[in-house]
């Protein structure tokens, strides 16, 4: 009788394991999305402190620098990594290279958030 139940017990254990892994994966994705929102929020604060003078308070180029809301910057730098590298190496224009990797990434995430319909 035990041998007849063994396949069902194994299948049940496998289902429990798979559903546990799925829950972990779902929670990990939610945590990652939450972290990205936090980083973008930090990027927003940095933007207002360091970028809005040139790019305008909304990123629309009102200060004379390029518009960051029209998608052109995301066409030129389509990934967070590419945009963050550009920001870190070239911005702010008045003192390039002063931003940390983390600050540049936060700003890149914020700029992506300014273009919600264009973000991959």
C-alpha positions in Angstrom: 0.0 0.0 0.0 2.8 2.4 0.7 4.3 1.7 -2.7 1.0 2.7 -4.4 1.0 6.0 -2.5 4.6 6.9 -3.2 4.1 8.5 -6.7 1.3 10.6 -5.3 3.4 11.7 -2.3 6.3 12.6 -4.6 3.9 14.5 -6.9 2.4 16.4 -4.0 5.8 17.3 -2.7 6.8 18.5 -6.1 3.7 20.7 -6.4 4.4 22.2 -2.9 8.0 22.9 -4.0 7.0 24.5 -7.3 4.3 26.7 -5.7 6.8 27.7 -3.1 9.3 28.7 -5.7 6.7 30.6 -7.6 5.7 32.5 -4.5 9.4 33.3 -3.9 9.8 34.4 -7.5 6.7 36.6 -7.4 7.9 38.2 -4.1 11.4 38.7 -5.5 9.9 40.5 -8.5 7.7 42.7 -6.3 10.7 43.5 -4.1 12.8 44.5 -7.2 9.9 46.7 -8.5 9.7 48.3 -5.1 13.5 48.9 -5.0 13.3 50.5 -8.5 10.6 52.8 -7.4 12.7 53.9 -4.4 15.7 54.4 -6.5 13.7 56.4 -9.0 12.3 58.5 -6.1 15.9 59.2 -5.0 16.7 60.1 -8.6 13.8 62.6 -8.6 15.3 64.3 -5.5 18.7 64.4 -7.1 17.2 65.8 -10.3 15.5 68.6 -8.5 18.7 69.4 -6.6 21.2 69.1 -9.5 19.5 69.0 -12.9 16.3 71.1 -13.0 18.2 74.4 -13.5 19.3 73.3 -17.0 16.6 70.7 -17.9 13.6 72.5 -16.2 11.7 71.3 -13.1 9.8 68.7 -15.1 12.7 67.7 -17.4 11.0 69.4 -20.4 14.1 71.4 -21.3 12.7 74.6 -20.0 16.2 75.6 -18.7 17.7 75.4 -22.2 19.2 71.8 -21.9 17.7 68.9 -23.8 14.1 67.8 -23.1 14.2 64.5 -21.1 10.5 63.8 -21.5 10.2 63.4 -25.3 11.9 60.0 -25.5 14.9 61.1 -27.5 17.3 60.4 -24.6 15.9 56.9 -24.2 16.4 56.3 -27.9 20.0 57.3 -27.6 20.5 55.5 -24.3 17.9 52.7 -24.2 19.1 50.9 -21.0 19.4 52.2 -17.5 23.1 51.2 -17.6 23.8 53.1 -20.8 22.0 56.2 -19.5 23.6 56.0 -16.1 27.1 55.8 -17.7 26.4 58.9 -19.8 25.1 60.8 -16.7 28.0 59.8 -14.6 30.6 60.7 -17.2 29.1 63.9 -18.6 26.7 65.4 -16.1 26.2 67.8 -14.6 27.5 69.9 -17.5 29.0 72.4 -15.1 31.0 69.7 -13.1 30.9 66.3 -14.9 31.9 63.2 -13.1 30.9 64.2 -9.6 28.0 61.7 -9.3 28.4 58.3 -7.9 27.4 55.1 -9.7 24.3 54.9 -7.5 23.3 58.5 -8.0 23.7 58.2 -11.8 21.6 55.0 -11.8 18.9 56.7 -9.6 18.8 59.6 -12.1 18.6 57.2 -15.1 15.6 55.5 -13.4 13.9 58.9 -12.8 14.5 59.9 -16.4 12.9 56.6 -17.5 10.0 57.4 -15.2 9.6 60.7 -17.0 8.9 58.7 -20.2 6.4 56.0 -19.0 5.0 55.2 -22.5 8.5 54.8 -23.9 10.1 52.8 -21.2 10.7 49.2 -22.3 
